[in-house]
Amino acid sequence: MELSERKLKILAAIVDAYVKTGEPVGSKSLACDLGVSSATIRNEMADLVELGLLEQPHTSAGRVPSQKGYRVYIDRIMNRKPISRKEQLYLDGLLFSSAYDPEKLLEGVSQALAGLTRFAAVSTAPSGRKADIRALQFVQTGHRTAMLILLTSAGTMKNQVFRCDFDLSPEILRVFFRVMNERLAGMPVASVTPAFVQTLAASLGDLTALMSSALAALLEAAQESVETEIRLNGQMNLLFYPEFERGNARRVMDFLERPQDLADLLLRPQPSADVKVMIGEETRHPELYDSSVIVGQYAISGKNAGAIGVIGPTRMDYAGLISKIEYLSGSVSRMLTELMKDE
């Protein structure tokens, strides 16, 4: 059975109506808008059910889109709703105050998305896994303590405080700065492994004992830098949707508390730079089989660096949300790229 133009129009009308009301859609409510009889619409709806694009919750009820129906709607029918100038100004205002700090910027993005969409909003901070070391700084914090600051090309900055068995001085910290930057600046952060640090320590000769604590701090900072950090906001919004009643909300919440699974979902490779929509089973996580995830990945200097997205019920305004996430991911890409240039 082929999907005729009329079937596609009926499917689109049902999706749009169901997203707005949350109620099954009957043939009578569509007849006037589509200009055909209720009987014709009922026949077409029966065909759409047979094709797996619609479902009938109850015998006497109207129809609702299936997950397959939403996929056809997004891929073949939907027209994106452009983000309004008012929304652009609102989002720009929220992001501008934190544009100088990558971590605060991504936190601001999650907060903005949660407030704008009333769904759970997530973002990943730029990971140092594919980044290089830009520089290492040292700040004295006490007579025998100092802070190592690791800066990466992805915009991440990790701090580690270390303690020595001797009194520190500006001259000693300048030695740490010179030795570390001469040997490490420009190399991949992921290369700083325990084996590498042992080799580095062995090559320092008389400086090994002096710098042992600083080298341990370097390893900890590098390991933290390559981990993907998650920013999560608005998860309580999900409790207000009927789709998440009867334990569904708890399953989603349990998933959101697993940072690594969430990061893997958001950073799943995409075939293009477009915003990606994963519906129900497409997420590959049973906890999200009644949910949809919309993800936009952002880049720094043209290289993928992280992602932002929302998680909510499958009944969501895809046409509007995709445009908002696309705008935000583009804004984050530009801001972080400019920030890296300034540094």
Salt bridges, closest charged atoms under 4 A:
GLU44 OE2 - ARG6 NE 2.79
GLU44 OE1 - LYS7 NZ 2.74
ASP47 OD2 - LYS7 NZ 3.39
ASP75 OD1 - ARG71 NH1 3.11
GLU87 OE2 - LYS324 NZ 3.33
GLU103 OE2 - LYS158 NZ 3.78
GLU103 OE1 - ARG231 NH2 3.86
GLU107 OE1 - ARG231 NE 3.77
ASP167 OD1 - ARG144 NE 3.07
GLU171 OE2 - ARG174 NH2 3.37
GLU182 OE1 - ARG178 NH1 3.83
GLU229 OE2 - LYS158 NZ 2.05
GLU229 OE1 - ARG231 NH1 3.24
GLU243 OE2 - ARG315 NE 2.62
ASP254 OD1 - ARG250 NE 3.17
ASP261 OD2 - ARG258 NE 2.65
GLU282 OE1 - ARG71 NH2 2.68
GLU287 OE2 - ARG258 NH2 2.99
ASP317 OD1 - LYS81 NZ 3.16
GLU326 OE2 - ARG80 NH1 2.90
GLU338 OE2 - LYS341 NZ 3.84
GLU343 OE1 - ARG134 NE 3.95
